[in-house]
Amino acid sequence: MQYDPETVRPMREELVRIGAEELGTPDEVDRALADSEGTTLLVINSICGCAAANARPAVAIATGHSVQPDRIVTVFAGQDVDATERAREHVRGFRPSSPSIALFNNGEHVFMLERHQIEGRDAFEIADELKRAYDRFCTPD
C-alpha cells in the first residue's frame, strides 16, 4: 500500500529542509550507499506518528553537532517502495523497520537505530545517540 503523496509531503519536506537528499529509485540508493566515499546517514522515513514524529526532529537536532556525516539521504517507507526495499538490503542483519536510521562509512554499514530503539524516546534522546555515532564514525570538519 502506498500512502497519498499529499499526506506525506510535510513529513518528506521535514528532512529535505535540513539538507537530506531523497532517493527515489534502487539505483539512486546503490549510488548513495554502496558506491559512496565518506559517511552517509540514511533515514528510512515513515508516516508512523509514534516513532517518526521524533526521528525526523532528532535528525534535525543532530545537524547542530560539531561532527557530521558527509551526506544525509532518505527514502520513504510506504511510498518509495522499491528504493526502500533496496535501502533495507544495505542494512543486512536487521529486520525491516520504519522509521529507522543507519550510518554508512565508505559504503559499509556501521550503525543502526531501529524503530524499537526510537519508539518511546524523545527527539533529544535520539539525537544524542546520533551524535555519539557521528563522534565514533564521522570525521570532524
URJO-V69240 format. One record per residue. N is the residue number from 1. NEAR is the number of other C-alpha atoms within 8 Angstrom. Layout:
n=(N N)
near=(NEAR NEAR)
This chain:
n=(1 2 3 4 5 6 7 8 9 10 11 12 13 14 15 16 17 18 19 20 21 22 23 24 25 26 27 28 29 30 31 32 33 34 35 36 37 38 39 40 41 42 43 44 45 46 47 48 49 50 51 52 53 54 55 56 57 58 59 60 61 62 63 64 65 66 67 68 69 70 71 72 73 74 75 76 77 78 79 80 81 82 83 84 85 86 87 88 89 90 91 92 93 94 95 96 97 98 99 100 101 102 103 104 105 106 107 108 109 110 111 112 113 114 115 116 117 118 119 120 121 122 123 124 125 126 127 128 129 130 131 132 133 134 135 136 137 138 139 140 141)
near=(4 6 8 6 7 6 7 10 8 8 10 10 8 9 13 10 7 8 7 11 8 8 11 10 9 13 7 10 14 11 9 10 12 11 9 11 7 11 15 15 12 12 12 13 15 11 8 9 6 8 12 13 9 13 13 12 9 13 11 10 11 11 8 6 8 6 11 11 12 8 8 12 13 13 15 12 13 9 9 11 10 9 15 13 9 11 12 9 7 9 9 6 4 5 4 5 7 12 16 14 11 13 13 15 13 10 12 8 10 9 8 8 9 11 11 5 7 14 8 6 9 7 12 8 9 13 12 9 8 10 11 8 11 12 10 6 9 14 9 7 5)
